Structures are given as structure tokens and as C-alpha cells.
Amino acid sequence: MKLRIDIDCTPEEARRFLGLPDVTPLNDALAKEMEERLKAVLATMDPKAAMEAWMPSGFDGLEQLQKMFFAAAGEAGKGAKKGKKT
């Protein structure tokens, strides 16, 4: 036995029907506070410090990552050539 109920309502109507609190003002206040804090941090941060924070090992880490990808691609190419019949 299957029972299917389709309810056509907006999220606001569903929230009221279920008796859930309206957290829209709280969400708006938190989003505004987060935006203000982010702007304040970005205003004081110089680009070099940002790159060091996002990439702790700096560009050396990026070069190591490139080398790893190139080595993996080279190994994959070698494996494909071995399996190829001529």
C-alpha cells in the first residue's frame, strides 16, 4: 500500500504550519556581521601574506605539485604505449 500526499506551499507557509521560528532576521544579521569582518580582514591583509596563508609552502609547493602531475602523466603515457599493438 502506498500513500502519497502532495502539499503545495511556500517554505514560509510550511515553516508557519510546523510552528518553526522565523530566523530570517538572525540570518540577515549574521550574514552582515560576517561580511563586515571579512572586509576588515581583507583590508588589513597584503597580497603576499594572503598567498602565504592560502599556500603555506608558497610557490615551491605549486612547483612540486606540477612535477607530480607531469610525472604521473608520463607514467600513464608509458603504460599506454606498452599495451598498444603495432
C-alpha positions in Angstrom: 0.0 0.0 0.0 1.3 3.4 -1.0 0.0 6.7 0.3 1.1 9.8 -1.4 0.4 13.3 -0.2 1.3 16.4 -2.3 1.4 19.7 -0.4 1.7 22.8 -2.5 3.0 25.6 -0.2 5.8 28.0 0.1 8.7 27.5 2.6 7.3 30.3 4.6 3.9 28.6 4.8 5.5 25.3 5.7 7.5 27.0 8.5 4.4 28.5 10.0 2.4 25.3 9.7 5.1 23.3 11.5 5.5 26.0 14.2 9.1 26.7 13.4 10.6 30.1 14.4 11.4 32.8 11.8 15.2 33.0 11.8 15.4 35.4 8.8 16.4 38.5 10.9 19.0 36.4 12.7 20.4 35.1 9.4 20.5 38.6 7.9 22.4 39.9 11.0 24.9 37.1 10.9 25.5 37.5 7.2 26.0 41.2 7.6 28.5 40.6 10.5 30.4 38.0 8.5 30.6 40.4 5.5 31.9 43.3 7.7 34.6 41.0 9.4 35.7 39.7 6.0 36.1 43.2 4.6 38.0 44.3 7.7 40.4 41.3 7.4 40.9 41.7 3.7 41.6 45.5 4.1 44.5 44.8 6.5 45.9 41.8 4.6 48.6 42.4 2.0 48.7 40.1 -1.1 51.9 38.4 0.0 50.5 37.5 3.4 47.3 36.2 1.8 49.3 33.9 -0.6 51.4 32.6 2.3 48.2 31.9 4.3 46.5 30.1 1.4 49.6 28.3 0.2 51.8 27.6 3.2 54.7 26.2 1.2 54.4 29.1 -1.3 55.3 28.7 -4.9 57.7 25.8 -4.1 54.6 23.7 -3.3 53.0 24.7 -6.6 56.1 23.6 -8.5 56.2 20.3 -6.6 52.5 19.7 -7.5 53.3 20.4 -11.2 56.2 18.0 -11.1 54.0 15.3 -9.5 51.3 15.8 -12.2 53.8 15.7 -15.0 55.4 12.5 -13.6 52.0 10.9 -13.3 51.1 11.9 -16.8 54.4 10.5 -18.1 53.9 7.2 -16.4 50.4 6.9 -17.7 51.7 7.6 -21.2 54.4 4.9 -20.9 51.7 2.4 -19.7 49.5 3.2 -22.7 52.4 2.7 -25.2 53.3 -0.7 -23.7 49.7 -2.0 -24.1 49.5 -0.7 -27.7 49.9 -3.2 -30.5 51.8 -2.3 -33.7 
